[in-house]
Amino acid sequence: MNTRPSFDDLSAFVHVAKARSFTRAAARLGVSQSALSQTVRALEERLGLRLLTRTTRSVSPTEAGERLLQTLAPRFEDIESELAALTALRDRPAGTIRITAGEHAAVSVLEPSMNSFLNHYPDITVEIIVDYGLTDIVAERFDAGVRLGEQVAKDMVAVRIGPDMRMAVVGSPGYFQRHPKPTTPHDLTAHNCINMRLPTYGGLFPWEFEKDGREVNVRVGGQLVYNNLALRVNSALAGLGLAYMPEDQVLTHVKAGRLCRVLEDWCEPFPGYHLYYPSRRNPSPAFSALVTALRYRVA
């Protein structure tokens, strides 16, 4: 009987130990959680060591598991990098690219680019995960992430993929029949504002303004809190409060008279979205093709 661990067994352990979760690791590997758990238990039995400490809420490596993880993880990353580089020998770029992005970046920049890109590269699969948290793309095994230019870490490669942005504060005509229009950001504290909660901030997102070099952050209050673009727009259209939105998401409604814009002189442009990723010696042809396709070109 062969008691030596297989490559697949060790890879399964590395995925679980890095993800700290059987559920997340199983999703990435495309297997069931029960099958993955059985694989890791069998590995532990063959080694005669407990590698993971399991509770109802979390999974963490034991001392032996941490030692094994530190030994194996860099080697698996080297193997995956070299395998990805081998796709350069193919006639066409191929493979799966995983990107994490906020909802607005996904709908305004990434999704509009997918039609022409995927038609041109039929062997490439792009997985876009919408997440408002500032995801650690290395730990979570993403190929890249999308953030505003001012949020990209200095140790990452950053490629601009969108124009400068502006925010807009909007409300319905009906709302402003019942409430005076704010003339300064601080006036918003007297209004019913539609808030947004972001996991990274651990609370409600402050509304950020700037005018003549003066920056003002206002923590507004209101009866509604969302983490979704469409719901905030719909509630503003229904007259339920003021919304603070990316300009491109509301301009059509403003031009049609369905929404009224206020504090426009306090909403100055700021750096738009960037694709960011760790420096790689040999990026795959598929990833290089995506970066080229998404790169923003000033008209």
DRENZADO-188289 format. One line per field, with one value per residue (C-alpha): residue number from 1; residue in one letter; x, y, z. Coordinates in steps of 0.1 Angstrom, whole numbers, plus 5000, padded with zeros to 4 digits. Example, Ala and Ser with C-alpha at 12.3 -4.5 7.8 and 13.67 -1.06 7.14 Angstrom:
<atoms>
i <- [1_2]
aa <- [a_s]
east <- [5123_5137]
north <- [4955_4989]
up <- [5078_5071]
</atoms>
This chain:
<atoms>
i <- [1_2_3_4_5_6_7_8_9_10_11_12_13_14_15_16_17_18_19_20_21_22_23_24_25_26_27_28_29_30_31_32_33_34_35_36_37_38_39_40_41_42_43_44_45_46_47_48_49_50_51_52_53_54_55_56_57_58_59_60_61_62_63_64_65_66_67_68_69_70_71_72_73_74_75_76_77_78_79_80_81_82_83_84_85_86_87_88_89_90_91_92_93_94_95_96_97_98_99_100_101_102_103_104_105_106_107_108_109_110_111_112_113_114_115_116_117_118_119_120_121_122_123_124_125_126_127_128_129_130_131_132_133_134_135_136_137_138_139_140_141_142_143_144_145_146_147_148_149_150_151_152_153_154_155_156_157_158_159_160_161_162_163_164_165_166_167_168_169_170_171_172_173_174_175_176_177_178_179_180_181_182_183_184_185_186_187_188_189_190_191_192_193_194_195_196_197_198_199_200_201_202_203_204_205_206_207_208_209_210_211_212_213_214_215_216_217_218_219_220_221_222_223_224_225_226_227_228_229_230_231_232_233_234_235_236_237_238_239_240_241_242_243_244_245_246_247_248_249_250_251_252_253_254_255_256_257_258_259_260_261_262_263_264_265_266_267_268_269_270_271_272_273_274_275_276_277_278_279_280_281_282_283_284_285_286_287_288_289_290_291_292_293_294_295_296_297_298_299]
aa <- [m_n_t_r_p_s_f_d_d_l_s_a_f_v_h_v_a_k_a_r_s_f_t_r_a_a_a_r_l_g_v_s_q_s_a_l_s_q_t_v_r_a_l_e_e_r_l_g_l_r_l_l_t_r_t_t_r_s_v_s_p_t_e_a_g_e_r_l_l_q_t_l_a_p_r_f_e_d_i_e_s_e_l_a_a_l_t_a_l_r_d_r_p_a_g_t_i_r_i_t_a_g_e_h_a_a_v_s_v_l_e_p_s_m_n_s_f_l_n_h_y_p_d_i_t_v_e_i_i_v_d_y_g_l_t_d_i_v_a_e_r_f_d_a_g_v_r_l_g_e_q_v_a_k_d_m_v_a_v_r_i_g_p_d_m_r_m_a_v_v_g_s_p_g_y_f_q_r_h_p_k_p_t_t_p_h_d_l_t_a_h_n_c_i_n_m_r_l_p_t_y_g_g_l_f_p_w_e_f_e_k_d_g_r_e_v_n_v_r_v_g_g_q_l_v_y_n_n_l_a_l_r_v_n_s_a_l_a_g_l_g_l_a_y_m_p_e_d_q_v_l_t_h_v_k_a_g_r_l_c_r_v_l_e_d_w_c_e_p_f_p_g_y_h_l_y_y_p_s_r_r_n_p_s_p_a_f_s_a_l_v_t_a_l_r_y_r_v_a]
east <- [5000_5014_5015_5032_5010_5000_5004_4966_4964_4991_4975_4942_4958_4975_4943_4924_4952_4956_4918_4913_4880_4869_4840_4861_4888_4863_4847_4881_4890_4856_4850_4825_4833_4829_4852_4879_4875_4880_4911_4927_4918_4933_4965_4967_4962_4990_5014_5003_4999_4971_4976_4945_4925_4888_4860_4825_4835_4871_4900_4936_4969_4985_5022_5030_5004_5020_5054_5041_5023_5053_5073_5047_5030_5060_5067_5031_5031_5063_5047_5015_5035_5056_5025_5008_5039_5038_5005_5028_5035_4999_4986_4961_4961_4940_4932_4911_4917_4902_4895_4880_4863_4837_4802_4807_4841_4826_4796_4812_4846_4851_4817_4816_4850_4842_4822_4850_4877_4861_4851_4887_4900_4876_4899_4901_4876_4873_4858_4848_4840_4822_4834_4834_4862_4898_4906_4941_4945_4976_4961_4928_4945_4931_4951_4942_4920_4904_4906_4906_4941_4945_4938_4964_4992_5027_5041_5016_5018_4989_4975_4949_4917_4892_4889_4888_4856_4832_4805_4771_4745_4710_4674_4640_4620_4594_4619_4631_4595_4595_4631_4654_4683_4717_4742_4772_4781_4773_4737_4734_4732_4696_4686_4673_4703_4706_4737_4762_4780_4814_4830_4865_4854_4835_4807_4788_4807_4814_4804_4836_4837_4864_4864_4893_4917_4895_4884_4852_4839_4804_4788_4751_4721_4689_4664_4680_4713_4724_4755_4741_4741_4706_4688_4703_4693_4658_4652_4664_4640_4612_4619_4631_4662_4694_4719_4757_4765_4792_4782_4778_4751_4727_4734_4707_4681_4694_4691_4656_4645_4639_4666_4680_4717_4730_4765_4780_4807_4818_4823_4857_4872_4896_4917_4896_4900_4932_4939_4965_4985_5018_5049_5054_5084_5063_5027_5006_4997_4960_4967_4989_4961_4936_4958_4963_4925_4916_4944_4928_4938_4932_4912]
north <- [5000_5034_5057_5086_5117_5125_5159_5163_5156_5182_5208_5203_5209_5241_5255_5249_5262_5294_5300_5291_5275_5242_5260_5286_5261_5236_5264_5273_5237_5228_5199_5193_5203_5168_5153_5180_5173_5135_5142_5163_5138_5110_5130_5136_5098_5089_5114_5105_5143_5167_5195_5216_5227_5227_5246_5253_5287_5285_5264_5271_5252_5234_5239_5210_5223_5258_5243_5222_5252_5274_5247_5238_5271_5287_5256_5253_5289_5283_5253_5272_5301_5279_5260_5293_5304_5272_5285_5308_5277_5275_5291_5312_5325_5304_5299_5314_5349_5358_5395_5411_5445_5467_5468_5501_5491_5458_5474_5505_5493_5455_5442_5466_5453_5416_5412_5422_5406_5372_5370_5377_5351_5322_5301_5326_5325_5356_5353_5386_5386_5417_5426_5460_5449_5457_5421_5407_5394_5374_5356_5351_5338_5364_5373_5410_5435_5468_5499_5537_5550_5565_5532_5510_5497_5510_5474_5466_5471_5495_5500_5527_5512_5541_5579_5603_5600_5624_5618_5633_5641_5637_5637_5636_5667_5655_5652_5688_5700_5688_5698_5727_5720_5718_5745_5731_5695_5701_5709_5672_5664_5678_5655_5620_5604_5570_5555_5528_5503_5490_5462_5477_5509_5488_5513_5537_5552_5589_5613_5629_5664_5688_5724_5748_5724_5720_5684_5677_5643_5642_5613_5615_5599_5584_5556_5535_5517_5497_5482_5481_5507_5501_5501_5535_5550_5535_5549_5583_5582_5572_5603_5584_5605_5619_5595_5600_5582_5579_5605_5581_5562_5591_5616_5601_5606_5642_5651_5637_5656_5626_5635_5669_5674_5694_5704_5699_5725_5703_5672_5675_5648_5622_5594_5566_5528_5509_5472_5462_5430_5417_5419_5387_5374_5355_5367_5343_5353_5353_5378_5400_5401_5412_5440_5452_5451_5470_5496_5531_5552_5589_5600]
up <- [5000_4990_5021_5003_4999_4963_4946_4947_4984_4992_4969_4986_5020_5008_4994_5027_5049_5028_5026_5063_5050_5035_5018_5000_4991_4977_4955_4941_4934_4920_4944_4972_5007_5020_4994_5002_5040_5034_5013_5040_5067_5047_5043_5081_5087_5062_5079_5114_5122_5127_5101_5107_5137_5129_5147_5137_5124_5113_5101_5110_5106_5135_5141_5118_5093_5093_5087_5058_5044_5044_5027_5000_4991_4974_4954_4942_4932_4912_4895_4887_4873_4850_4838_4830_4811_4790_4775_4754_4733_4723_4691_4712_4748_4771_4807_4835_4849_4883_4891_4922_4918_4933_4917_4899_4885_4873_4856_4842_4831_4831_4818_4788_4777_4779_4746_4723_4744_4749_4712_4702_4727_4728_4750_4778_4808_4829_4864_4880_4917_4930_4964_4982_5006_4998_4990_4994_4959_4967_4998_4980_4948_4924_4893_4897_4914_4905_4927_4924_4916_4951_4968_4950_4972_4963_4959_4931_4894_4885_4850_4844_4829_4832_4830_4859_4879_4897_4923_4923_4950_4936_4947_4930_4922_4947_4975_4969_4970_5007_5016_5008_4985_5004_4995_5015_5023_5060_5051_5043_5080_5080_5050_5047_5029_5014_5029_5018_5040_5030_5049_5047_5065_5092_5090_5068_5039_5045_5016_5004_4989_4977_4966_4960_4977_5008_5016_5036_5047_5059_5078_5068_5083_5068_5068_5041_5038_5008_4992_4957_4929_4914_4948_4957_4923_4925_4961_4950_4920_4944_4965_4996_5000_4986_4970_4966_4933_4906_4881_4852_4870_4873_4844_4822_4850_4856_4820_4818_4849_4870_4894_4904_4911_4940_4954_4919_4927_4956_4934_4918_4895_4910_4896_4881_4882_4879_4874_4900_4904_4918_4897_4877_4859_4834_4832_4812_4776_4786_4814_4792_4766_4792_4805_4769_4762_4795_4794_4792_4763_4764_4734]
</atoms>
